[in-house]
């Protein structure tokens, strides 16, 4: 911000003092940021109109004449709420109201300028936190390690694609990666976005309600009656608002929108995302989830500007940094844990917490009695997969990889998997069924593929944590389908 100054003669001391001349636009920019930090949203259009009127020393009748609002609404309903917000934001312990507003706005600009100067002088970079983001609170990223390649790729993608999905197993760091991206973009003076929105949708709201929530974040309305009734009309209104500014909207755990919704609601969400991608070109969506819903397949095949990235575990260096921050500095022990938990940050932190609790922090004792822990998030995911998602062939592949292949620390080729299943089944399985099953399992991050660089051949394996769950079968879900098959054959 460039400050303009004017010289005035001090009446008593007879010296020239530099008095800042603050414009309304400068004051609005500062107070808008401060309000967003305080209450999690920017000032609405009506609130800005009242601010401008108060700045120009207009009464409420004059303000209303130059706006679509009534004097009664501005004075009786909007005004008191606005002065409460500003009192808490820029009042410094004093009451802010219409008559003294300009003084407080000017002081806020001066203070902001002084703070920015101090930051530059001591070379301190202001950090972004959830107060700078519209919507939900961001995850804690104070212990964030590595991911430099992913961040560089994402910074490039969000300027080119309308929709990017970060997909991976629980605890792998999808939300943390999205939050770190926002922090980096926020701190870059030349980033491409005017505003950021973070919205957790794990509760799977209706499309109707989610669209209204996002609109309310962008442009608060007086009452719910101001929203269009139909869902499609609301989406149209949202797209109109999105065209006015460049937003980066993060929908965290977006796959829950499809997993917890009815068929009709899933179709509505498919239309919602399709319209956001096709009908506007200024806003980018960043989605995080365990899986990419099948409703996105048609959009990807149609070459729409959508891309999904499968997020894997931390690289070795970053994972060692994480473990060292938790007190484990033995390199070989770190490497053992990183291999066992495939660099999954949440699982690495969980196992160290258990070592500290059950072994009094003695890693030697733990490694003498080493076991593989399956944390609650991974166990819940696998329970859902084996009880609701996977078909019989997919389950058989998982069991084969866990019990016959991974136990020998090996991987299996397509031919080996095909032959193994046909040897165990009473009815043969076709090549296409195996291909479809492997594609689905890879998409769900349940198996991993390893391509031989020299031959180009692909082998498949399974993570130790998933192998442990399958072999212990804590809920009796893994082998349950065998019983049902036998009953079906007998009948």
Steps between C-alpha positions, in 0.01 A plus 500: 500500500634847411435761769437860397619773734424869551685758711310695767632768740472392863323790679706486820846371411528666159650190338396311188348160564427234243128418521392200291224567249299177490258422218181302551624221273812461714291498817255247353779264396650501851176470695369229267807289578473569874131408506572179308765409756258572784178332385602283204328697222543824308267797520179470300392740229247665735761542773742662256226741389444607862875540554533722194205710610639540850840588352332781299296607806164416340191423706313174454242661267778615267673163513175320416431728204818377335440132574236226453435491876249682720608751767329289766696186404833684488450685827302253714624160385830525316653796682505367860652169390763677291603732784532199732733328253710813447518570873645154555731537198641855498353661814801448727264469797275790394158499333503553123191663351406700195628841614846388608548228239732698275748566780522130583534399133784747446678377813458139384669584169788679674551209741489249214759700307729514806466125554582425138806725519615321816456162335711608203772647726546183704442269202202320657248339266143516630351150511159408380258324732135410503399861572610602152280239335125521449313200635628215715817495707811368324687199637809562711807496272766611746664157462508477122787318332603451138246493216701751296432324170128467572477867600679616186269290286188623680603866469521446126178300472276740690574768242417271207231257614152579625498198732775301673428205728752377757434131564656271758454278803415648842789677669712536187487881525250616234344774711838614633632522144202712391543728803873538433423594139265776619767626740758520221260670260389746766857604577585550133422856395444395138265206554197468272220494758302781660351286777520152651212288629544188714191286554488166676221286353550176693142535630375471138260796480235516229606682182228754575658584836865484397447749218320735739788470751759594238291792375462623858878494541550698180207739527307492829127551461244647737294183532460154349200627304745693283628172354333352190278203578627252240842337527592577140411868547725510804785345300445762229521776761816348648665483157415868449675590826799281417552687173545829686817387681761228475438250778677185607233284665608197702236237574658273759387132506285562194458128427262484797255703289456191282551221753239626748243627250208339319516426128299814425733714712806350330357596162441853629858522619629373165305780332627752755867418434447480127345847492777647716761358265326586172321830565767713665868555435625709789473273805688177571377211714737296714339182631638258759369148555582134542368405157396669178124436465395320183280800417821680393599234248280639222637852554858377476425294188338809344834682541358757740761705693511251789803319633549273797820425684553193713690608811752251633706493817779741589836449336770352720667830594172668596382196697831489692455869585151426631622209714794703628261774610324233707823387662606203283847566357630148430517493119453124460199494731355796311543316170330190643195703605490695174495173303237341724266800485585609143590851617146572621547798737199424721597136543861592580386746765253245639759225540737738682219604733443134584871440552511792742189382685546123518881476495582819690663636187743208474531425129740213579228322698247560225726370222577190702125432501417674173151484357300687237229733629185571300369839608130568536466704179653228282299230679175692445581541131577130456185399687297709260683355200451137598142544620357735236728571205708204379356212301609137537779512240646819644499348848668182372777703340556690824514176702739338251738799509484519882529131588690335215712780352574779753588247770804411287578868433428454132269644240280315251458542126166511324546140380580377849187665641284357221633149547476516880134601494408238242672230704300595811158562343247242390420719199767666285549874494560689174788729412268800476362435850851500644590818309189679628563379854863614503405839358241546774736389778773736378250784475399434861867506609466145632779350286814642343651441159874469434621540142829343396690772313689258277213268401199730546316224685278590796484309826258556787551504874327610818604725790604329827224676696229373263660155502480501882130589493418226249695232683353585842149575362389671825132536404467175307426691179789388280410133462126539549424476128644145485222378729229669295642348182492151648138546610406622153667201335339252741156645440 
